[in-house]
């Protein structure tokens, strides 16, 4: 029996795909998530397998406008997104006090926020967590950027910012006019944010 060239190519493609899947299963998506293409692929895969959002909840795609929604600042006052940052780019990071990778990346977010100050890219942390747990956490590990709160669920800030699966940590970069420019699933490594937010 003779095997044709198309059969050989098909077998090679399938074997390569299985190899990639096996490496992701064994070692996790680490190196893949460090690339923009990997982030896009991962976000698209998670979105495709996510449940439909509740009626009236819009899940933006990259490049799309984020529909207005409201969450609370740590002091309980309302914060309207994305209008609260109109005219400025903002990195919104979704986290929780119980999330190990979220905590690991906080020094990087804090460094970036301090370097940007009031005139650069703004940083907003949105805790999908209990208010008392967040306050206690921030007493131990304070940060220089604004913190807001939202209850986790099918219509939380993460979903409204393009993360319908609720993976944490999750970050987005919003444009001056409220467009979702970039998405980041997983923690930032030291020094990584500067390149990520670059135009």
Contact map, one row per residue, 1 for C-alpha under 8 A:
1110000000000000000000000000000000000000000000000000000000000000000000000000000000000000000000000000000000000000000000000000000000000000000000000000000000000000000000000000000000000000000000000000000
1111000000000000000000000000000000000000000000000000000000000000000000000000000000000000000000000000000000000000000000000000000000000000000000000000000000000000000000000000000000000000000000000000000
1111101100000000000000000000000000000000000000000000000000000000000000000000000000000000000000000000000000000000000000000000000000000000000000000000000000000000000000000000000000000000000000000000000
0111111100000000000000000000000000000000000000000000000000000000000000000000000000000000000000000000000000000000000000000000000000000000000000000000000000000000000000000000000000000000000000000000000
0011111110000000000000000000000000000000000000000000000000000000000000000000000000000000000000000000000000000000000000000000000000000000000000000000000000000000000000000000000000000000000000000000000
0001111111000000000000000000000000000000000000000000000000000000000000000000000000000000000000000000000000000000000000000000000000000000000000000000000000000000000000000000000000000000000000000000000
0011111111100000000000000000000000000000000000000000000000000000000000000000000000000000000000000000000000000000000000000000000000000000000000000000000000000000000000000000000000000000000000000000000
0011111111110000000000000000000000000000000000000000000000000000000000000000000000000000000000000000000000000000000000000000000000000000000000000000000000000000000000000000000000000000000000000000000
0000111111111000000000000000000000000000000000000000000000000000000000000000000000000000000000000000000000000000000000000000000000000000000000000000000000000000000000000000000000000000000000000000000
0000011111111100000000000000000000000000000000000000000000000000000000000000000000000000000000000000000000000000000000000000000000000000000000000000000000000000000000000000000000000000000000000000000
0000001111111110000000000000000000000000000000000000000000000000000000000000000000000000000000000000000000000000000000000000000000000000000000000000000000000000000000000000000000000000000000000000000
0000000111111111000000000000000000000000000000000000000000000000000000000000000000000000000000000000000000000000000000000000000000000000000000000000000000000000000000000000000000000000000000000000000
0000000011111111100000000000000000000000000000000000000000000000000000000000000000000000000000000000000000000000000000000000000000000000000000000000000000000000000000000000000000000000000000000000000
0000000001111111110000000000000000000000000000000000000000000000000000000000000000000000000000000000000000000000000000000000000000000000000000000000000000000000000000000000000000000000000000000000000
0000000000111111111000000000000000000000000000000000000000000000000000000000000000000000000000000000000000000000000000000000000000000000000000000000000000000000000000000000000000000000000000000000000
0000000000011111111100000000000000000000000000000000000000000000000000000000000000000000000000000000000000000000000000000000000000000000000000000000000000000000000000000000000000000000000000000000000
0000000000001111111110000000000000000000000000000000000000000000000000000000000000000000000000000000000000000000000000000000000000000000000000000000000000000000000000000000000000000000000000000000000
0000000000000111111111000000000000000000000000000000000000000000000000000000000000000000000000000000000000000000000000000000000000000000000000000000000000000000000000000000000000000000000000000000000
0000000000000011111111100000000000000000000000000000000000000000000000000000000000000000000000000000000000000000000000000000000000000000000000000000000000000000000000000000000000000000000000000000000
0000000000000001111111110000000000000000000000000000000000000000000000000000000000000000000000000000000000000000000000000000000000000000000000000000000000000000000000000000000000000000000000000000000
0000000000000000111111111000000000000000000000000000000000000000000000000000000000000000000000000000000000000000000000000000000000000000000000000000000000000000000000000000000000000000000000000000000
0000000000000000011111111100000000000000000000000000000000000000000000000000000000000000000000000000000000000000000000000000000000000000000000000000000000000000000000000000000000000000000000000000000
0000000000000000001111111111000000000000000000000000000000000000000000000000000000000000000000000000000000000000000000000000000000000000000000000000000000000000000000000000000000000000000000000000000
0000000000000000000111111111100000000000000000000000000000000000000000000000000000000000000000000000000000000000000000000000000000000000000000000000000000000000000000000000000000000000000000000000000
0000000000000000000011111111100000000000000000000000000000000000000000000000000000000000000000000000000000000000000000000000000000000000000000000000000000000000000000000000000000000000000000000000000
0000000000000000000001111111000000000000000000000000000000000000000000000000000000000000000000000000000000000000000000000000000000000000000000000000000000000000000000000000000000000000000000000000000
0000000000000000000000111111110000000000000000000000000000000000000000000000000000000000000000000000000000000000000000000000000000000000000000000000000000000000000000000000000000000000000000000000000
0000000000000000000000111111110000000000000000000000000000000000000000000000000000000000000000000000000000000000000000000000000000000000000000000000000000000000000000000000000000000000000000000000000
0000000000000000000000011011111110000000000000000000000000000000000000000000000000000000000000000000000000000000000000000000000000000000000000000000000000000000000000000000000000000000000000000000000
0000000000000000000000000011111111000000000000000000000000000000000000000000000000000000000000000000000000000000000000000000000000000000000000000000000000000000000000000000000000000000000000000000000
0000000000000000000000000000111111100000000000000000000000000000000000000000000000000000000000000000000000000000000000000000000000000000000000000000000000000000000000000000000000000000000000000000000
0000000000000000000000000000111111101110000000000000000000000000000000000000000000000000000000000000000000000000000000000000000000000000000000000000000000000000000000000000000000000000000000000000000
0000000000000000000000000000111111110110010000000000000000000000000000000000000000000000000000000000000000000000000000000000000000000000000000000000000000000000000000000000000000000000110000000000000
0000000000000000000000000000011111110110000000000000000000000000000000000000000000000000000000000000000000000000000000000000000000000000000000000000000000000000000000000000000000000000000000000000000
0000000000000000000000000000001111111110000000000000000000000000000000000000000000000000000000000000000000000000000000000000000000000000000000000000000000000000000000000000000000000000000000000000000
0000000000000000000000000000000011111111000000000000000000000000000000000000000000000000000000000000000000000000000000000000000000000000000000000000000000000000000000000000000000000000000000000000000
0000000000000000000000000000000100111111100000000000000000000000000000000000000000000000000000000000000000000000000000000000000000000000000000000000000000000000000000000000000000000000000000000000000
0000000000000000000000000000000111111111110000000000000000000000000000000000000000000000000000000000000000000000000000000000000000000000000000000000000000000000000000000000000000000000000000000000000
0000000000000000000000000000000111111111111000000000000000000000000000000000000000000000000000000000000000000000000000000000000000000000000000000000000000000000000000000000000000000011100000000000000
0000000000000000000000000000000000011111111100000000000000000000000000000000000000000000000000000000000000000000000000000000000000000000000000000000000000000000000000000000000000000010000000000000000
0000000000000000000000000000000000001111111110000000000000000000000000000000000000000000000000000000000000000000000000000000000000000000000000000000000000000000000000000000000000000000000000000000000
0000000000000000000000000000000010000111111111000000000000000000000000000000000000000000000000000000000000000000000000000000000000000000000000000000000000000000000000000000000000000000100000000000000
0000000000000000000000000000000000000011111111100000000000000000000000000000000000000000000000000000000000000000000000000000000000000000000000000000000000000000001000000000000000000010100000000000000
0000000000000000000000000000000000000001111111110000000000000000000000000000000000000000000000000000000000000000000000000000000000000000000000000000000000000000000000000000000000000000000000000000000
0000000000000000000000000000000000000000111111111000000000000000000000000000000000000000000000000000000000000000000000000000000000000000000000000000000000000000000000000000000000000000000000000000000
0000000000000000000000000000000000000000011111111100000000000000000000000000000000000000000000000000000000000000000000000000000000000000000000000000000000000000000110000000000000000000000000000000000
0000000000000000000000000000000000000000001111111100000000000000000000000000000000000000000000000000000000000000000000000000000000000000000000000000000000000000001110000000000000000000000000000000000
0000000000000000000000000000000000000000000111111100000000000000000000000000000000000000000000000000000000000000000000000000000000000000000000000000000000000000000000000000000000000000000000000000000
0000000000000000000000000000000000000000000011111110000000000000000000000000000000000000000000000000000000000000000000000000000000000000000000000000000000000000000000000000000000000000000000000000000
0000000000000000000000000000000000000000000001111111000000000000000000000000000000000000000000000000000000000000000000000000000000000000000000000000000000000000000110000000000000000000000000000000000
0000000000000000000000000000000000000000000000001111100000000000000000000000000000000000000000000000000000000000000000000000000000000000000000000000000000000000000110000000000000000000000000000000000
0000000000000000000000000000000000000000000000000111110000000000000000000000000000000000000000000000000000000000000000000000000000000000000000000000000000000000000000000000000000000000000000000000000
0000000000000000000000000000000000000000000000000011111011100000000000000000000000000000000000000000000000000000000000000000000000000000000000000000000001100010000100000000000000000000000000000000000
0000000000000000000000000000000000000000000000000001111110000000000000000000000000000000000000000000000000000000000000000000000000000000000000000000000001100000000000000000000000000000000000000000000
0000000000000000000000000000000000000000000000000000111110000000000000000000000000000000000000000000000000000000000000000000000000000000000000000000000000000000000000000000000000000000000000000000000
0000000000000000000000000000000000000000000000000000011111000000000000000000000000000000000000000000000000000000000000000000000000000000000000000000000000000000000000000000000000000000000000000000000
0000000000000000000000000000000000000000000000000000111111100000000000000000000000000000000000000000000000000000000000000000000000000000000000000000000000100001000000000000000000000000000000000000000
0000000000000000000000000000000000000000000000000000100111110000011000000000000000000000000000000000000000000000000000000000000000000000000000000000000000000001000000000000000000000000000000000000000
0000000000000000000000000000000000000000000000000000100011111000010000000000000000000000000000000000000000000000000000000000000000000000000000000000000000000011111100000000000000000000000000000000000
0000000000000000000000000000000000000000000000000000000001111101111000000000000000000000000000000000000000000000000000000000000000000000000000000000000000000001110000000000000000010000000000000000000
0000000000000000000000000000000000000000000000000000000000111111000000000000000000000000000000000000000000000000000000000000000000000000000000000000000000000000010000000000000000010000000000000000000
0000000000000000000000000000000000000000000000000000000000011111000000000000000000000000000000000000000000000000000000000000000000000000000000000000000000000000010000000000000000111110000000000000000
0000000000000000000000000000000000000000000000000000000000001111100000000000000000000000000000000000000000000000000000000000000000000000000000000000000000000000000000000000000000111000000000000000000
0000000000000000000000000000000000000000000000000000000000011111110000000000000000000000000000000000000000000000000000000000000000000000000000000000000000000000000000000000000000111000000000000000000
0000000000000000000000000000000000000000000000000000000000010011111000000000000000000000000000000000000000000000000000000000000000000000000000000000000000000000000000000000000011110000000000000000000
0000000000000000000000000000000000000000000000000000000001110001111100000000000001000000000000000000000000000000000000000000000000000000000000000000000000000001100000000000000001110000000000000000000
0000000000000000000000000000000000000000000000000000000001010000111110000000000001000000000000000000000000000000000000000000000000000000000000000000000000000001000000000000000000000000000000000000000
0000000000000000000000000000000000000000000000000000000000000000011111000000000111100000000000000000000000000000000000000000000000000000000000000000000000000000000000000000000000000000000000000000000
0000000000000000000000000000000000000000000000000000000000000000001111100000000111000000000000000000000000000000000000000000000000000000000000000000000000000001000000000000000000000000000000000000000
0000000000000000000000000000000000000000000000000000000000000000000111110000011110000000000000000000000000000000000000000000000000000000000000000000000000000000000000000000000000000000000000000000000
0000000000000000000000000000000000000000000000000000000000000000000011111000011110000000000000000000000000000000000000000000000000000000000000000001110000001000000000000000000000000000000000000000000
0000000000000000000000000000000000000000000000000000000000000000000001111111111000000000000000000000000000000000000000000000000000000000000000000001110000000000000000000000000000000000000000000000000
0000000000000000000000000000000000000000000000000000000000000000000000111111111000000000000000000000000000000000000000000000000000000000000000000011100000000000000000000000000000000000000000000000000
0000000000000000000000000000000000000000000000000000000000000000000000011111100000000000000000000000000000000000000000000000000000100010000000000011100000000000000000000000000000000000000000000000000
0000000000000000000000000000000000000000000000000000000000000000000000011111100000000000000000000000000000000000000000000000000000000000000000000000000000000000000000000000000000000000000000000000000
0000000000000000000000000000000000000000000000000000000000000000000000011111110000000000000000000000000000000000000000000000000000000000000000000000000000000000000000000000000000000000000000000000000
0000000000000000000000000000000000000000000000000000000000000000000000011111111000000000000000000000000000000000000000000000000000000000000000000000000000000000000000000000000000000000000000000000000
0000000000000000000000000000000000000000000000000000000000000000000001111001111100000000000000000000000000000000000000000000000000000000000000000000000000000000000000000000000000000000000000000000000
0000000000000000000000000000000000000000000000000000000000000000000001111000111110010000000000000000000000000000000000000000000000000000000000000001000000000000000000000000000000000000000000000000000
0000000000000000000000000000000000000000000000000000000000000000000111100000011111110000000000000000000000000000000000000000000000000000000000000000000000000000000000000000000000000000000000000000000
0000000000000000000000000000000000000000000000000000000000000000000111100000001111111000000000000000000000000000000000000000000000000000000000000000000000000000000000000000000000000000000000000000000
0000000000000000000000000000000000000000000000000000000000000000011110000000000111111100000000000000000000000000000000000000000000000000000000000000000000000000000000000000010001000000000000000000000
0000000000000000000000000000000000000000000000000000000000000000000100000000000111111100000000000000000000000000000000000000000000000000000000000000000000000000000000000000000001000000000000000000000
0000000000000000000000000000000000000000000000000000000000000000000000000000001111111100000000000000000000000000000000000000000000000000000000000000000000000000000000000000000000000000000000000000000
0000000000000000000000000000000000000000000000000000000000000000000000000000000011111111110000000000000000000000000000000000000000000000000000000000000000000000000000000000000100000000000000000000000
0000000000000000000000000000000000000000000000000000000000000000000000000000000001111111100000000000000000000000000000000000000000000000000000000000000000000000000000000000000111000000000000000000000
0000000000000000000000000000000000000000000000000000000000000000000000000000000000001111100000000000000000000000000000000000000000000000000000000000000000000000000000000000001110000000000000000000000
0000000000000000000000000000000000000000000000000000000000000000000000000000000000001111110000000000000000000000000000001100000000000000000000000000000000000000000000000000001110000000000000000000000
0000000000000000000000000000000000000000000000000000000000000000000000000000000000001111111000000000000000000000000000011100000000000000000000000000000000000000000000000000111100000000000000000000000
0000000000000000000000000000000000000000000000000000000000000000000000000000000000001001111100000000000000000000000000001111000000000000000000000000000000000000000000000000111100000000000000000000000
0000000000000000000000000000000000000000000000000000000000000000000000000000000000000000111110000000000000000000000000001111000000000000000000000000000000000000000000000011110000000000000000000000000
0000000000000000000000000000000000000000000000000000000000000000000000000000000000000000011111000000000000000000000000000011110000000000000000000000000000000000000000000011110000000000000000000000000
0000000000000000000000000000000000000000000000000000000000000000000000000000000000000000001111100000000000000000000000000011110000000000000000000000000000000000000000001111000000000000000000000000000
0000000000000000000000000000000000000000000000000000000000000000000000000000000000000000000111110000000000000000000000000000111100000000000000000000000000000100000000011110000000000000000000000000000
0000000000000000000000000000000000000000000000000000000000000000000000000000000000000000000011111010010000000000000000000000111100000000000000000000000000000000000000011100000000000000000000000000000
0000000000000000000000000000000000000000000000000000000000000000000000000000000000000000000001111110010000000000000000000000001110000100000000000000000000000000000000011000000000000000000000000000000
0000000000000000000000000000000000000000000000000000000000000000000000000000000000000000000000111111011000000000000000000000001010001100100000000000000000000000000000000000000000000000000000000000000
0000000000000000000000000000000000000000000000000000000000000000000000000000000000000000000000011111000000000000000000000000000000000000000000000000000000000000000000000000000000000000000000000000000
0000000000000000000000000000000000000000000000000000000000000000000000000000000000000000000000111111111000000000000000000000000000000000000000000000000000000000000000011000000000000000000000000000000
0000000000000000000000000000000000000000000000000000000000000000000000000000000000000000000000001111111100000000000000000000000000000000000000000000000000000000000000000000000000000000000000000000000
0000000000000000000000000000000000000000000000000000000000000000000000000000000000000000000000000011111110000000000000000000000000000000000000000000000000000000000000011000000000000000011000000000000
0000000000000000000000000000000000000000000000000000000000000000000000000000000000000000000000111011111111000000000000000000000000000000000000000000000000000000000000011000000000000000001000000000000
0000000000000000000000000000000000000000000000000000000000000000000000000000000000000000000000001011111111000000000000000000000000000000000000000000000000000000000000000000000000000000000000000000000
0000000000000000000000000000000000000000000000000000000000000000000000000000000000000000000000000001111111100000000000000000000000000000000000000000000000000000000000000000000000000000001000000000000
0000000000000000000000000000000000000000000000000000000000000000000000000000000000000000000000000000111111111000000000000000000000000000000000000000000000000000000000000000000000000000001111000000000
0000000000000000000000000000000000000000000000000000000000000000000000000000000000000000000000000000011111111100000000000000000000000000000000100000000000000000000000000000000000000000000000000000000
0000000000000000000000000000000000000000000000000000000000000000000000000000000000000000000000000000000111111110000000000000000000000000000000000000000000000000000000000000000000000000000000000000000
0000000000000000000000000000000000000000000000000000000000000000000000000000000000000000000000000000000011111111000000000000000000000000000000000000000000000000000000000000000000000000000111101000000
0000000000000000000000000000000000000000000000000000000000000000000000000000000000000000000000000000000011111111100000000010000000000000000000000000000000000000000000000000000000000000000000001000000
0000000000000000000000000000000000000000000000000000000000000000000000000000000000000000000000000000000001111111110000000000000000000000000000111000000000000000000000000000000000000000000000000000000
0000000000000000000000000000000000000000000000000000000000000000000000000000000000000000000000000000000000111111111000000000000000000000000000000000000000000000000000000000000000000000000000000000000
0000000000000000000000000000000000000000000000000000000000000000000000000000000000000000000000000000000000011111111100000000000000000000000000000000000000000000000000000000000000000000000000001100000
0000000000000000000000000000000000000000000000000000000000000000000000000000000000000000000000000000000000001111111110001110000000000000000000011000000000000000000000000000000000000000000000000000000
0000000000000000000000000000000000000000000000000000000000000000000000000000000000000000000000000000000000000111111110000000000000000000000000011000000000000000000000000000000000000000000000000000000
0000000000000000000000000000000000000000000000000000000000000000000000000000000000000000000000000000000000000011111110000000000000000000000000000000000000000000000000000000000000000000000000000000000
0000000000000000000000000000000000000000000000000000000000000000000000000000000000000000000000000000000000000001111111111100000000000000000000000000000000000000000000000000000000000000000000000000000
0000000000000000000000000000000000000000000000000000000000000000000000000000000000000000000000000000000000000000111111111100000000000000000000000000000000000000000000000000000000000000000000000000000
0000000000000000000000000000000000000000000000000000000000000000000000000000000000000000000000000000000000000000000111110100000000000000000000000000000000000000000000000000000000000000000000000000000
0000000000000000000000000000000000000000000000000000000000000000000000000000000000000000000000000000000000000000000111111100000000000000000000000000000000000000000000000000000000000000000000000000000
0000000000000000000000000000000000000000000000000000000000000000000000000000000000000000100000000000000000000000000111111100000000000000000000000000000000000000000000000000000000000000000000000000000
0000000000000000000000000000000000000000000000000000000000000000000000000000000000000001111000000000000000000000100110111110000000000000000000000000000000000000000000000000000000000000000000000000000
0000000000000000000000000000000000000000000000000000000000000000000000000000000000000001111000000000000000000000100111111111000000000000000000001000000000000000000000000000000000000000000000000000000
0000000000000000000000000000000000000000000000000000000000000000000000000000000000000000011110000000000000001000100000001111100000000000000000001100000000000000000000000000000000000000000000000000000
0000000000000000000000000000000000000000000000000000000000000000000000000000000000000000011110000000000000000000000000000111110000000000000000001111000000000000000000000000000000000000000000000000000
0000000000000000000000000000000000000000000000000000000000000000000000000000000000000000000111100000000000000000000000000011111000000000000000001111000000000000000000000000000000000000000000000000000
0000000000000000000000000000000000000000000000000000000000000000000000000000000000000000000111100000000000000000000000000001111100000000000000000011110000001000000000000000000000000000000000000000000
0000000000000000000000000000000000000000000000000000000000000000000000000000000000000000000001111000000000000000000000000000111110000100000000000011110000000000000000000000000000000000000000000000000
0000000000000000000000000000000000000000000000000000000000000000000000000000000000000000000001110000000000000000000000000000011111000000000000000000111100010000000000000000000000000000000000000000000
0000000000000000000000000000000000000000000000000000000000000000000000000000000000000000000000011000000000000000000000000000001111101100000000000000111100000000000000000000000000000000000000000000000
0000000000000000000000000000000000000000000000000000000000000000000000000000000000000000000000000000000000000000000000000000000111111100000000000000101000000000000000000000000000000000000000000000000
0000000000000000000000000000000000000000000000000000000000000000000000000100000000000000000000000000000000000000000000000000000011111110000000000000100000000000000000000000000000000000000000000000000
0000000000000000000000000000000000000000000000000000000000000000000000000000000000000000000000000000000000000000000000000000000001111111000000000000000000000000000000000000000000000000000000000000000
0000000000000000000000000000000000000000000000000000000000000000000000000000000000000000000000001000000000000000000000000000000011111111100000000000000000000000000000000000000000000000000000000000000
0000000000000000000000000000000000000000000000000000000000000000000000000000000000000000000000011000000000000000000000000000001011111111110000000000000000000000000000000000000000000000000000000000000
0000000000000000000000000000000000000000000000000000000000000000000000000100000000000000000000000000000000000000000000000000000000111111111000000000000000000000000000000000000000000000000000000000000
0000000000000000000000000000000000000000000000000000000000000000000000000000000000000000000000000000000000000000000000000000000000011111111100000000000000000000000000000000000000000000000000000000000
0000000000000000000000000000000000000000000000000000000000000000000000000000000000000000000000001000000000000000000000000000000000001111111111000000000000000000000000000000000000000000000000000000000
0000000000000000000000000000000000000000000000000000000000000000000000000000000000000000000000000000000000000000000000000000000000000111111111100000000000000000000000000000000000000000000000000000000
0000000000000000000000000000000000000000000000000000000000000000000000000000000000000000000000000000000000000000000000000000000000000011111111000000000000000000000000000000000000000000000000000000000
0000000000000000000000000000000000000000000000000000000000000000000000000000000000000000000000000000000000000000000000000000000000000001111111000000000000000000000000000000000000000000000000000000000
0000000000000000000000000000000000000000000000000000000000000000000000000000000000000000000000000000000000000000000000000000000000000000111111100000000000000000000000000000000000000000000000000000000
0000000000000000000000000000000000000000000000000000000000000000000000000000000000000000000000000000000000000000000000000000000000000000111111110000000000000000000000000000000000000000000000000000000
0000000000000000000000000000000000000000000000000000000000000000000000000000000000000000000000000000000001000100000000000000000000000000010011111000000000000000000000000000000000000000000000000000000
0000000000000000000000000000000000000000000000000000000000000000000000000000000000000000000000000000000000000100110000000000000000000000000001111100000000000000000000000000000000000000000000000000000
0000000000000000000000000000000000000000000000000000000000000000000000000000000000000000000000000000000000000100110000000111100000000000000000111110000000000000000000000000000000000000000000000000000
0000000000000000000000000000000000000000000000000000000000000000000000000000000000000000000000000000000000000000000000000011100000000000000000011111000000000000000000000000000000000000000000000000000
0000000000000000000000000000000000000000000000000000000000000000000000001100000000000000000000000000000000000000000000000001111000000000000000001111100000000000000000000000000000000000000000000000000
0000000000000000000000000000000000000000000000000000000000000000000000111100001000000000000000000000000000000000000000000001111000000000000000000111110000000000000000000000000000000000000000000000000
0000000000000000000000000000000000000000000000000000000000000000000000111100000000000000000000000000000000000000000000000000011111100000000000000011111000000000000000000000000000000000000000000000000
0000000000000000000000000000000000000000000000000000000000000000000000110000000000000000000000000000000000000000000000000000011110000000000000000001111100011000000000000000000000000000000000000000000
0000000000000000000000000000000000000000000000000000000000000000000000000000000000000000000000000000000000000000000000000000000111000000000000000000111110010000000000000000000000000000000000000000000
0000000000000000000000000000000000000000000000000000000000000000000000000000000000000000000000000000000000000000000000000000000110000000000000000000011111110000000000000000000000000000000000000000000
0000000000000000000000000000000000000000000000000000000000000000000000000000000000000000000000000000000000000000000000000000000000000000000000000000001111110000000000000000000000000000000000000000000
0000000000000000000000000000000000000000000000000000110000000000000000000000000000000000000000000000000000000000000000000000000000000000000000000000000111110010000100000000000000000000000000000000000
0000000000000000000000000000000000000000000000000000110010000000000000000000000000000000000000000000000000000000000000000000000000000000000000000000000111111111000000000000000000000000000000000000000
0000000000000000000000000000000000000000000000000000000000000000000000000000000000000000000000000000000000000000000000000000000100000000000000000000011111111111000000000000000000000000000000000000000
0000000000000000000000000000000000000000000000000000000000000000000000100000000000000000000000000000000000000000000000000000010000000000000000000000010000111111100000000000000000000000000000000000000
0000000000000000000000000000000000000000000000000000000000000000000000000000000000000000000001000000000000000000000000000000000000000000000000000000000000111111111101000100000000000000000000000000000
0000000000000000000000000000000000000000000000000000100000100000000000000000000000000000000000000000000000000000000000000000000000000000000000000000000001111111111111000000000000000000000000000000000
0000000000000000000000000000000000000000000000000000000011110000011010000000000000000000000000000000000000000000000000000000000000000000000000000000000000111111111100000000000000000000000000000000000
0000000000000000000000000000000000000000000000000000000000110000010000000000000000000000000000000000000000000000000000000000000000000000000000000000000000001111111000000001000000010000000000000000000
0000000000000000000000000000000000000000000000000000000000111100000000000000000000000000000000000000000000000000000000000000000000000000000000000000000000000111111100000000000000000010000000000000000
0000000000000000000000000000000000000000001000100000000000100000000000000000000000000000000000000000000000000000000000000000000000000000000000000000000000000111111111100100000000000000000000000000000
0000000000000000000000000000000000000000000001100110100000100000000000000000000000000000000000000000000000000000000000000000000000000000000000000000000001000111011111000000000000000000000000000000000
0000000000000000000000000000000000000000000001100110000000000000000000000000000000000000000000000000000000000000000000000000000000000000000000000000000000000010001111100000000000000000000000000000000
0000000000000000000000000000000000000000000000000000000000000000000000000000000000000000000000000000000000000000000000000000000000000000000000000000000000000110001111110000000000000000000000000000000
0000000000000000000000000000000000000000000000000000000000000000000000000000000000000000000000000000000000000000000000000000000000000000000000000000000000000000001011111100000000000000110000000000000
0000000000000000000000000000000000000000000000000000000000000000000000000000000000000000000001110010110000000000000000000000000000000000000000000000000000000000000001111100000000000000110000000000000
0000000000000000000000000000000000000000000000000000000000000000000000000000000000000000000011110010110000000000000000000000000000000000000000000000000000000000000000111110000000000000111000000000000
0000000000000000000000000000000000000000000000000000000000000000000000000000000000000000000011100000000000000000000000000000000000000000000000000000000000000100001000111111000000000011111000000000000
0000000000000000000000000000000000000000000000000000000000000000000000000000000000000000001111000000000000000000000000000000000000000000000000000000000000000000000000001111100000000011100000000000000
0000000000000000000000000000000000000000000000000000000000000000000000000000000000000000001110000000000000000000000000000000000000000000000000000000000000000000100000000111110000011111000000000000000
0000000000000000000000000000000000000000000000000000000000000000000000000000000000000000111100000000000000000000000000000000000000000000000000000000000000000000000000000011111000011110000000000000100
0000000000000000000000000000000000000000000000000000000000000000000000000000000001000000111100000000000000000000000000000000000000000000000000000000000000000000000000000001111111111100000000000000000
0000000000000000000000000000000000000000000000000000000000000000000000000000000000000011110000000000000000000000000000000000000000000000000000000000000000000000000000000000111111111000000000000000000
0000000000000000000000000000000000000000000000000000000000000000000000000000000000001111110000000000000000000000000000000000000000000000000000000000000000000000000000000000011111100000000000000000000
0000000000000000000000000000000000000000000000000000000000000000100000000000000000000111000000000000000000000000000000000000000000000000000000000000000000000000000000000000011111100000000000000000000
0000000000000000000000000000000000000000000000000000000000000000110000000000000001100100000000000000000000000000000000000000000000000000000000000000000000000000000000000000011111110000000000000000000
0000000000000000000000000000000000000000000000000000000000000111110000000000000000000000000000000000000000000000000000000000000000000000000000000000000000000000000000000000011111111000000000000000000
0000000000000000000000000000000000000000000000000000000000011111110000000000000000000000000000000000000000000000000000000000000000000000000000000000000000000000100000000001111001111110000000000000000
0000000000000000000000000000000000000000000000000000000000000111000000000000000000000000000000000000000000000000000000000000000000000000000000000000000000000000000000000001111000111110000000000000000
0000000000000000000000000000000000000000000000000000000000000100000000000000000000000000000000000000000000000000000000000000000000000000000000000000000000000000000000000001110000011111000000000000000
0000000000000000000000000000000000000011001000000000000000000100000000000000000000000000000000000000000000000000000000000000000000000000000000000000000000000000010000000111100000011111100000000000000
0000000000000000000000000000000000000010000000000000000000000000000000000000000000000000000000000000000000000000000000000000000000000000000000000000000000000000000000000111000000000111111000000000000
0000000000000000000000000000000010000010011000000000000000000000000000000000000000000000000000000000000000000000000000000000000000000000000000000000000000000000000000111110000000000011111000000000000
0000000000000000000000000000000010000000000000000000000000000000000000000000000000000000000000000000100000000000000000000000000000000000000000000000000000000000000000111100000000000001111100000000000
0000000000000000000000000000000000000000000000000000000000000000000000000000000000000000000000000000110110000000000000000000000000000000000000000000000000000000000000001100000000000001111110000000000
0000000000000000000000000000000000000000000000000000000000000000000000000000000000000000000000000000000010010000000000000000000000000000000000000000000000000000000000000000000000000000011111011000000
0000000000000000000000000000000000000000000000000000000000000000000000000000000000000000000000000000000010010000000000000000000000000000000000000000000000000000000000000000000000000000001111111000000
0000000000000000000000000000000000000000000000000000000000000000000000000000000000000000000000000000000010010000000000000000000000000000000000000000000000000000000000000000000000000000000111111000000
0000000000000000000000000000000000000000000000000000000000000000000000000000000000000000000000000000000000010000000000000000000000000000000000000000000000000000000000000000000000000000000011111110000
0000000000000000000000000000000000000000000000000000000000000000000000000000000000000000000000000000000000000000000000000000000000000000000000000000000000000000000000000000000000000000000111111111000
0000000000000000000000000000000000000000000000000000000000000000000000000000000000000000000000000000000000011001000000000000000000000000000000000000000000000000000000000000000000000000000111111111100
0000000000000000000000000000000000000000000000000000000000000000000000000000000000000000000000000000000000000001000000000000000000000000000000000000000000000000000000000000000000000000000000111111110
0000000000000000000000000000000000000000000000000000000000000000000000000000000000000000000000000000000000000000000000000000000000000000000000000000000000000000000000000000000000000000000000111111110
0000000000000000000000000000000000000000000000000000000000000000000000000000000000000000000000000000000000000000000000000000000000000000000000000000000000000000000000000000000000000000000000011111110
0000000000000000000000000000000000000000000000000000000000000000000000000000000000000000000000000000000000000000000000000000000000000000000000000000000000000000000000000000100000000000000000001111111
0000000000000000000000000000000000000000000000000000000000000000000000000000000000000000000000000000000000000000000000000000000000000000000000000000000000000000000000000000000000000000000000000111111
0000000000000000000000000000000000000000000000000000000000000000000000000000000000000000000000000000000000000000000000000000000000000000000000000000000000000000000000000000000000000000000000000000111
